[in-house]
């Protein structure tokens, strides 16, 4: 039996209202990293962050494709996605 990993695409809102999009296999741990200032440069000084959106994928490749798509959007389109979720 093959157990596939579950990959999460996530969007977090930083304390300054900016949105960050990323992927992770362990969403809880990744959000904790962002809140400790160890997630990435973008969120290092923008914590605390809160999870505002997540989407599940069965492969890293699928999650990366969706991440690239969303990162190409303007903020208003991302907010529309959040409002329709």
N, C-alpha and C positions, 0 to 999 in steps of 0.2 A: 504494500500500500504506500503510495506516494502522498506525503503531506505537503501541500503548497503553502508558501508563506502568504500572509495577508499584508499588503502594503497600503498605507494610508497617504492620501493627499490631504493636506490640511492648510487652512488659512487661520492665522492668528491676528488679533488686533492688538497693537502695542499701546502703551499708555498715552502716546501722543496721537492716537487715532490712525496711524499708518498701518497698512495691511502687509503681512508677509506670508508667502506661499512656500510650502516645502513638502517633502515626503519623508516617511519614516516607517519602519517595520514595528516600532514600539512607540506608539503615539504618546502615551502617558509619560514615559521617560523623556521623550524629546521636548515636550512642553515644559517639564521640570528643568531641563537643561536651559531652555530659553529664559526661564524665570530666574535662574541662578547666574545668568550672564554668560553662559558657556554654549549657547545654541549656535550663534553665528555673529559676525560683525554687525549686521543690520539691527539685530535685536539686543545687542550687548548693553546698550545704555537706554533702551526703550522699554525695559521691563517695569512692572509686571505685564505679562501678555495674557490674553484669554483666547481660548479656542472658540472660533465663530463658525467654522465649517469643516466637515471632513467627508471624504469619499473613499470607498474601499475598492482596491484592485487586487487581482490575483497574481500580478507580476510586477516587478520593479519597472520593467520596460513600459507597461501601460501607465503606471503612476507617473513616470518621468515625462511621457508624452503629454499627459494632462497638465502636469506642472508647467511645462514649457508653454502650452496653450494659454493657461491662465496668466502666467507671468507676462505674456504679451498684451494683455488687456489693460485698458485704462481703469482707474479706480472706480468710476461710476458703473462700469460693466461688472466689476467684481461685487460691488454692493448689490447690484441687481440679482446676481447669482445667490448672494446671502439671503436676500429678501424672498426669493422664490424657493429656497431650500425647505 
